[in-house]
Amino acid sequence: MLRSIFGFHGEEIYDESGTQSLQQEQQQEGGLQQFETQDDRFEQAEGGRILRAVWDAERPSATGASTSNVVSGPTSHTQVANQGRAVDSQVRFGSVDTKEERREIRRLEGRENVAMTKRMDQRLETVADAMDYCRELIDTQIKRANDQQANMNESIYGDSQTRKAITTLLPDQYIRRLFLLTVQSRKAWPRMRPLFGTPPYNFLRPEDAGSIRASGIASGRTNMTYGRVNETAAYGQFGAGHLIDSYMREYRVVTVHEPKDTDILPCDIHHVGPQKLLYLNIRVPKRSKEERMMLLKDITKRSAVLFPLVGEVLTLKYSSGLQQVWGGRANSKSNAKVVVKSMIPRSATGSTAAIVAVKV
């Protein structure tokens, strides 16, 4: 058996009684001593029939059934070492790893979903809660980009989650406040585009135009703001919608008055009482010309490419985008009914509009 383990290929010598000769036994013993001298990372198991890696001696396997690595047949030194490294990799990255260990590995590699981690650790009920949450995400992304020496205006892991959290949770007035606070730090300048998008910004006021050059964020852009305050968001500035209806039209709850830190999040419509006004921006998903014409011909589906009519009753539920950002608070099975009281498109050919509705 030892011959098959260590790969001896010399001729076996037997005496007349059928037992192996002393010469062959001495050759095998010499080979074993030489193997153990060359690499003491392996030890001979009882009976000389298996080899077990020393690093695997006290480490449980992924299944917990056995702690030894059995090697049979003619196996070279390199193959055994490779098997040991494979087991070590399996133990490190396999099912025996704890959630904390995997999180630490992702953190060291710059792949930790900080947005999800922090969301689980803190409340997100008021505007102040969301503001603190988004500030922490921005600080994390600035430090992460500095550690990775990321190029200016180049997105890195975590930027999209941070931007989605900002544009989804915060009202426009607080996005403006967060933007002006962030831009005060020179370290944040290379990160403004990945974190806030490209200008002009509908959340900024005309007097904010001098805060930073638009061309520094996106080449070819000259305006940081729109000409009017509280301009209905353009399609690209809409952010992640808070609500959707049965035709997959997206709605974003907006605040027309200056919000306070203690106010509930605008997206939390279930804290809005009956007969209370809701101010919404709506975005109709863009479709190809052929698909749009096909939907318009079907009377049961044409609403999917049109704005709601005044007096129409809408059944709204939380969007998947809000569920990703807000977590379990955005229960997808919870619906709300509203009646449209007025609707003003952003432009004659635009895909966004402003709506005033009443909750029923």
C-alpha positions as CSV (number, residue, x, y, z in Angstrom):
1,M,0.0,0.0,0.0
2,L,2.8,2.4,0.8
3,R,4.2,1.8,-2.7
4,S,1.0,3.2,-4.3
5,I,1.0,6.2,-2.0
6,F,4.6,7.4,-2.6
7,G,4.8,6.3,-6.2
8,F,7.6,3.7,-6.1
9,H,8.1,2.0,-9.4
10,G,11.0,-0.3,-8.6
11,E,10.6,-4.1,-9.1
12,E,9.1,-5.9,-6.2
13,I,11.4,-8.7,-4.8
14,Y,9.9,-11.6,-3.0
15,D,11.6,-14.5,-1.3
16,E,10.5,-18.1,-1.7
17,S,8.1,-17.9,1.2
18,G,6.1,-15.1,-0.6
19,T,7.2,-12.3,1.7
20,Q,8.7,-9.1,0.5
21,S,12.5,-9.0,0.8
22,L,14.4,-6.9,3.3
23,Q,16.0,-4.9,0.4
24,Q,12.6,-3.7,-0.8
25,E,11.4,-2.8,2.7
26,Q,14.6,-0.8,3.3
27,Q,13.9,1.1,0.0
28,Q,10.4,2.0,1.1
29,E,11.6,3.1,4.6
30,G,14.3,5.3,3.1
31,G,11.8,6.8,0.7
32,L,9.4,7.6,3.6
33,Q,12.1,9.3,5.6
34,Q,13.2,11.3,2.6
35,F,9.5,12.5,2.0
36,E,9.1,13.5,5.6
37,T,12.3,15.4,5.5
38,Q,11.6,17.3,2.4
39,D,8.1,18.5,3.5
40,D,7.0,18.2,7.1
41,R,3.5,19.7,6.3
42,F,2.1,16.2,5.8
43,E,2.0,13.4,8.4
44,Q,1.6,9.7,7.9
45,A,-1.7,8.3,9.3
46,E,-1.9,5.2,11.4
47,G,-1.1,2.1,9.3
48,G,0.6,4.2,6.6
49,R,-2.5,4.1,4.4
50,I,-3.5,7.8,4.1
51,L,-1.9,11.2,4.2
52,R,-3.6,14.1,6.0
53,A,-2.6,17.8,5.6
54,V,-1.4,19.3,8.9
55,W,-3.5,22.5,8.3
56,D,-6.6,20.3,8.0
57,A,-6.0,18.3,11.2
58,E,-8.1,20.4,13.6
59,R,-10.3,22.2,11.1
60,P,-13.9,20.9,10.5
61,S,-14.9,20.3,6.9
62,A,-17.8,22.2,5.2
63,T,-20.1,19.3,5.9
64,G,-18.8,18.6,9.4
65,A,-18.6,14.9,8.7
66,S,-14.8,14.4,8.7
67,T,-11.7,16.4,9.4
68,S,-9.3,14.4,7.3
69,N,-8.4,14.6,3.6
70,V,-8.0,11.1,2.2
71,V,-5.6,10.6,-0.6
72,S,-5.4,7.3,-2.4
73,G,-3.6,6.0,-5.4
74,P,-0.4,7.4,-6.9
75,T,-0.6,11.1,-5.9
76,S,2.3,13.5,-6.4
77,H,3.5,15.9,-3.8
78,T,2.2,18.9,-5.9
79,Q,-1.3,17.3,-6.3
80,V,-1.6,16.8,-2.5
81,A,-0.5,20.4,-1.9
82,N,-3.1,21.6,-4.4
83,Q,-5.8,19.6,-2.7
84,G,-4.8,21.1,0.6
85,R,-5.1,24.6,-0.8
86,A,-8.5,23.8,-2.3
87,V,-9.8,22.6,1.1
88,D,-8.4,25.7,2.7
89,S,-10.1,27.9,0.2
90,Q,-13.4,26.0,0.6
91,V,-13.2,26.4,4.4
92,R,-12.6,30.1,4.1
93,F,-15.2,30.9,1.5
94,G,-17.6,28.0,2.0
95,S,-20.6,27.4,4.2
96,V,-18.6,27.3,7.4
97,D,-18.0,31.1,7.2
98,T,-20.1,33.2,9.4
99,K,-22.0,36.2,8.1
100,E,-19.7,38.6,9.9
101,E,-16.6,37.0,8.3
102,R,-18.1,37.3,4.8
103,R,-19.0,40.9,5.5
104,E,-15.5,41.6,6.6
105,I,-14.1,40.1,3.4
106,R,-16.4,42.2,1.3
107,R,-15.4,45.3,3.3
108,L,-11.7,44.7,2.7
109,E,-12.3,44.2,-1.0
110,G,-14.5,47.4,-1.2
111,R,-17.6,45.3,-2.1
112,E,-19.7,45.8,1.1
113,N,-23.2,47.0,0.6
114,V,-23.0,49.8,3.1
115,A,-26.4,51.1,2.3
116,M,-28.1,47.9,3.3
117,T,-25.9,47.4,6.4
118,K,-26.6,50.9,7.7
119,R,-30.3,50.7,6.9
120,M,-30.6,47.6,9.1
121,D,-28.9,49.4,12.0
122,Q,-30.9,52.5,12.2
123,R,-34.4,54.0,11.9
124,L,-35.6,55.6,8.8
125,E,-38.9,57.2,9.8
126,T,-38.3,61.0,9.7
127,V,-36.5,63.3,7.3
128,A,-33.7,63.8,9.9
129,D,-33.2,60.0,10.0
130,A,-32.9,59.9,6.2
131,M,-30.6,62.9,6.1
132,D,-28.1,61.3,8.6
133,Y,-28.3,58.0,6.7
134,C,-27.5,59.6,3.4
135,R,-24.6,61.7,4.9
136,E,-23.0,58.5,6.2
137,L,-23.3,56.9,2.8
138,I,-21.6,59.8,1.1
139,D,-18.8,59.9,3.6
140,T,-18.3,56.2,3.1
141,Q,-18.1,56.6,-0.7
142,I,-15.7,59.5,-0.5
143,K,-13.4,57.5,1.7
144,R,-13.8,54.4,-0.5
145,A,-12.9,56.3,-3.6
146,N,-9.9,57.8,-1.9
147,D,-8.6,54.4,-0.8
148,Q,-9.1,53.0,-4.3
149,Q,-7.7,56.1,-6.0
150,A,-10.7,56.2,-8.3
151,N,-10.7,58.5,-11.3
152,M,-12.6,61.8,-11.2
153,N,-16.3,61.3,-12.0
154,E,-15.8,57.6,-12.3
155,S,-18.4,55.4,-10.5
156,I,-17.2,52.8,-8.0
157,Y,-19.1,50.1,-6.1
158,G,-21.7,51.7,-3.8
159,D,-22.2,54.9,-5.7
160,S,-25.5,53.8,-7.3
161,Q,-26.9,52.6,-4.0
162,T,-26.0,55.9,-2.4
163,R,-27.5,58.0,-5.2
164,K,-30.7,55.9,-5.2
165,A,-31.0,56.4,-1.4
166,I,-30.6,60.2,-1.8
167,T,-33.0,60.7,-4.6
168,T,-35.6,58.3,-3.2
169,L,-35.8,59.1,0.6
170,L,-35.0,62.8,0.8
171,P,-37.4,65.6,-0.3
172,D,-35.9,68.0,-2.8
173,Q,-35.2,70.7,-0.2
174,Y,-33.0,68.3,1.8
175,I,-31.3,67.0,-1.3
176,R,-30.3,70.6,-2.0
177,R,-29.0,71.0,1.6
178,L,-27.0,67.8,1.3
179,F,-25.6,68.8,-2.1
180,L,-24.4,72.2,-0.8
181,L,-23.0,70.6,2.3
182,T,-21.1,68.0,0.3
183,V,-19.7,70.4,-2.2
184,Q,-17.9,72.4,0.5
185,S,-15.3,69.6,0.7
186,R,-12.7,69.6,-2.1
187,K,-12.4,65.8,-1.6
188,A,-16.0,65.4,-2.6
189,W,-15.7,67.3,-5.9
190,P,-14.6,64.3,-8.0
191,R,-17.6,62.3,-6.6
192,M,-20.4,64.8,-7.3
193,R,-21.4,63.3,-10.6
194,P,-21.6,59.6,-9.4
195,L,-23.5,60.6,-6.2
196,F,-25.9,63.3,-7.6
197,G,-26.0,62.8,-11.3
198,T,-25.4,65.3,-14.1
199,P,-26.6,69.0,-14.0
200,P,-28.9,70.9,-14.2
201,Y,-30.5,69.8,-10.9
202,N,-34.1,70.4,-10.3
203,F,-33.5,70.4,-6.5
204,L,-31.3,73.5,-6.7
205,R,-32.4,77.1,-6.8
206,P,-31.2,79.7,-9.3
207,E,-29.0,81.4,-6.7
208,D,-27.1,78.1,-6.2
209,A,-25.7,78.3,-9.7
210,G,-22.3,79.6,-8.6
211,S,-21.7,76.8,-6.1
212,I,-19.7,74.8,-8.6
213,R,-19.1,74.8,-12.4
214,A,-21.4,72.5,-14.3
215,S,-18.7,71.6,-16.8
216,G,-16.6,70.3,-13.9
217,I,-19.2,67.6,-13.2
218,A,-20.1,66.8,-16.8
219,S,-18.4,68.2,-19.9
220,G,-20.7,70.2,-22.2
221,R,-23.0,71.2,-19.4
222,T,-23.3,74.9,-18.6
223,N,-26.3,75.3,-16.3
224,M,-26.4,74.0,-12.7
225,T,-30.0,74.9,-12.1
226,Y,-33.3,75.4,-13.9
227,G,-34.8,78.9,-14.4
228,R,-37.7,78.4,-12.0
229,V,-38.0,77.0,-8.5
230,N,-39.9,73.8,-7.9
231,E,-39.7,72.8,-11.5
232,T,-41.3,69.5,-12.2
233,A,-38.5,66.9,-12.5
234,A,-37.4,65.9,-15.9
235,Y,-37.4,62.3,-16.9
236,G,-33.7,61.8,-16.0
237,Q,-34.0,63.7,-12.7
238,F,-37.1,61.9,-11.5
239,G,-35.1,59.5,-9.3
240,A,-36.6,56.2,-8.1
241,G,-40.4,56.5,-7.9
242,H,-42.1,55.9,-4.6
243,L,-45.3,54.5,-6.0
244,I,-46.6,52.7,-9.1
245,D,-50.2,52.1,-10.3
246,S,-51.7,49.2,-12.2
247,Y,-50.3,50.6,-15.5
248,M,-46.7,50.8,-14.2
249,R,-46.7,54.6,-14.2
250,E,-44.3,55.9,-11.5
251,Y,-45.2,58.5,-8.8
252,R,-42.9,60.5,-6.6
253,V,-44.3,62.3,-3.5
254,V,-43.1,65.9,-3.3
255,T,-43.3,68.5,-0.6
256,V,-44.5,72.0,-1.6
257,H,-43.7,73.5,1.9
258,E,-40.4,73.6,3.6
259,P,-40.1,70.3,5.5
260,K,-38.9,69.9,9.0
261,D,-36.5,67.4,10.5
262,T,-39.3,65.8,12.5
263,D,-41.6,65.3,9.5
264,I,-42.3,61.8,8.4
265,L,-40.7,60.7,5.1
266,P,-42.6,61.9,2.1
267,C,-42.8,58.4,0.7
268,D,-44.7,57.2,3.8
269,I,-48.2,57.8,2.4
270,H,-49.8,55.4,4.9
271,H,-49.2,58.1,7.6
272,V,-51.3,60.5,5.4
273,G,-54.9,60.7,6.6
274,P,-58.0,60.5,4.5
275,Q,-59.0,63.5,2.5
276,K,-55.5,64.9,2.8
277,L,-53.8,66.4,-0.3
278,L,-50.9,64.6,-1.9
279,Y,-48.5,66.4,-4.3
280,L,-47.0,64.0,-6.8
281,N,-44.8,63.9,-9.8
282,I,-45.6,61.2,-12.3
283,R,-43.4,59.6,-14.9
284,V,-44.8,57.6,-17.8
285,P,-42.2,54.9,-18.8
286,K,-40.7,55.5,-22.2
287,R,-41.4,53.0,-24.9
288,S,-40.7,52.6,-28.6
289,K,-42.9,54.2,-31.1
290,E,-44.3,50.9,-32.3
291,E,-45.1,49.7,-28.8
292,R,-46.7,53.1,-28.0
293,M,-49.0,52.9,-31.0
294,M,-50.0,49.3,-30.2
295,L,-50.9,50.3,-26.6
296,L,-52.9,53.3,-27.8
297,K,-55.0,51.1,-30.1
298,D,-56.0,48.9,-27.1
299,I,-58.6,50.8,-25.0
300,T,-57.8,48.6,-22.0
301,K,-54.1,49.5,-22.1
302,R,-53.8,53.0,-23.5
303,S,-53.6,54.5,-20.0
304,A,-50.1,53.0,-19.8
305,V,-48.8,55.7,-22.2
306,L,-51.0,58.6,-21.0
307,F,-51.2,60.8,-17.9
308,P,-54.1,60.2,-15.5
309,L,-57.3,62.2,-16.1
310,V,-58.8,64.5,-13.5
311,G,-61.3,62.6,-11.4
312,E,-59.6,59.3,-12.1
313,V,-59.2,56.9,-9.1
314,L,-55.7,55.5,-8.8
315,T,-54.7,52.4,-6.8
316,L,-51.1,52.9,-5.8
317,K,-48.6,50.6,-4.1
318,Y,-44.9,51.0,-3.1
319,S,-42.5,50.5,-5.9
320,S,-39.7,47.9,-6.0
321,G,-37.1,50.8,-6.0
322,L,-38.5,52.1,-2.7
323,Q,-38.5,48.6,-1.3
324,Q,-34.8,48.3,-2.1
325,V,-34.0,51.5,-0.4
326,W,-36.5,51.6,2.5
327,G,-36.6,47.8,3.2
328,G,-39.5,46.1,4.8
329,R,-41.3,49.3,5.6
330,A,-42.3,49.5,1.9
331,N,-44.8,46.6,2.1
332,S,-45.6,45.7,-1.5
333,K,-49.0,44.3,-0.5
334,S,-50.2,47.6,1.0
335,N,-52.3,49.7,-1.4
336,A,-53.6,53.3,-1.2
337,K,-56.4,54.9,-3.3
338,V,-56.2,58.5,-4.4
339,V,-58.4,60.7,-6.6
340,V,-56.7,63.0,-9.2
341,K,-57.7,66.6,-8.6
342,S,-55.4,68.4,-11.1
343,M,-52.6,67.5,-13.6
344,I,-50.1,69.7,-15.2
345,P,-47.6,68.2,-17.7
346,R,-44.0,69.5,-17.6
347,S,-44.1,70.1,-21.4
348,A,-46.3,69.3,-24.4
349,T,-44.1,66.4,-25.3
350,G,-42.7,65.5,-21.9
351,S,-43.1,62.2,-20.0
352,T,-43.5,63.8,-16.6
353,A,-46.2,65.9,-15.0
354,A,-47.3,67.4,-11.6
355,I,-50.4,65.9,-10.0
356,V,-52.5,67.0,-7.0
357,A,-54.5,64.1,-5.5
358,V,-56.7,63.4,-2.5
359,K,-56.3,60.2,-0.5
360,V,-59.6,58.3,0.0
